Amino acid sequence: VYFTRDAPGLWFGDIDRHLPEIKTESAPGGSLSVTVSTPHPTEGCRHYILKHKLLDARFRLLSQKTFDPNGGAPVSRHVLPAGYRGPIYAVSVCSLHDLWIEGVMIDAEALAPRL
C-alpha cells in the first residue's frame, strides 16, 4: 500500500509533510542528478523518514538512501544512468505514515543544459 497526493487515504491531512519532492539537474557525462527531499520533521526513532527509494518506469529500484532517526532533514541525491528517458518515482517511507510516492517525467528537456 502506498499513498499519493491524489490518494492520501487516511493520511489526507499529512500530504505536505510526507510527499517526496523531486528536483533534477544535468550532471557530467550526460547523466542527470536527482535530489529527493521530504519536508518532514525528525522526532528520533518515534517518527521519521526511514528512507528514500528511486524507481524507474517499471518500478525497479535505481537507488536508495536510508536515514538516521537522529540525523537531519531527509534529503537524498541520486544519479540516473546517461540517456535515461521516461518516468521516475520517488518513494518516501515514514515510520508512522507508510509509503508515499511521487513521479516526474525525464525527457530531453530535463537533460538540456540550464543557462
N, C-alpha and C positions, 0 to 999 in steps of 0.2 A: 504494500500500500504506500502510495506517495501522494503529496499534495502539491497544488499549483496555485497561481494567482486566481484562476477561474474556478478551481475546485479545491477550496481550502478545508473542506469537511468541517469537523467540529472546531477547528482552529481558525475560523474566519476572522477573529479579532487579532490574530498574530501574524498576518501575512507580511507586513512590512519588516518585522524582525527576523523572519525565517527564510524568505525567498532569496536565493542567491542572486547577486548582481554580477554580470559578465561584462568585462571590458577587453577589447582586443587592440593590438598594435603590431606593426611589422617588426620582425626580428631578423637578424643576419641570416643569409643563406636562403632567403625566400620563405622562411618559416613564419609562423605567427605566434606571438606571445599572448596568452590568455590569463587575465587576472580575475579570480573569483573572490568576492567578498560577501559576507553575510553580516548585516548591521544588527548583531545580536550581542547582548551583554554576556559576560562570562562570570558565572557565580560559582566557581570551583566545580567540584565533581557533581554537585547537585543539579546544575543546569548550565549546559554549554554546548557549543557546536563541536561534535566529535571529529568530523572530517568533511572534506570536500572530495567529490569524485567528478572527473570529467569523462563523459561518454561520447562515442562517435554516433553516426547516423543509425547504426544497427544496435545501439546501446551496449557496445563493447567498451570495456574500461580502457581509457587512454592514459590516465594517471590519477593519482590521489594524494592527498596530504592529510595527515592526522594531526590534531591539535592537542596541546597540553591544557587540561582544565584550569591550570593556574597561570596560563600564558596570556598573551594579549589578544587583540582582535582577530577573528577568523578570516584571514586573507591567504590565498594560495596562488602560486604562479605556475603556469604550465606552458609547454611549447608544443604546438601542433606540428605534425610532420610537414615538410615542404610540399606545397601543392595541394594540401588538403582542401577539399570543397565539400559543402553540404552542411547539414545541421550539426551542432554540438550541444550537449546538455550538461549543465552543472547541477550536481546534487549536493545539497546541504543536509547533514544528518545531525539532528538535535537530540540531546539526551532525554528530553521530555516530550517533544512535539513532532517526533518522527522524521520522515524524509520529505524534502521539498525539492522540486525540480523546475528549472528554467532553461530555455533554449534560445539559441541565436543561429542565424544562417551565416555561414562563411562562404563568401563568393569572391570574385576577382576584385570587387571594390574594397573589401576588407583587407586585401593583400596589397593594395596600391599604396605607394609611399605617401605619407602625410606631409603637407607643406606648411 
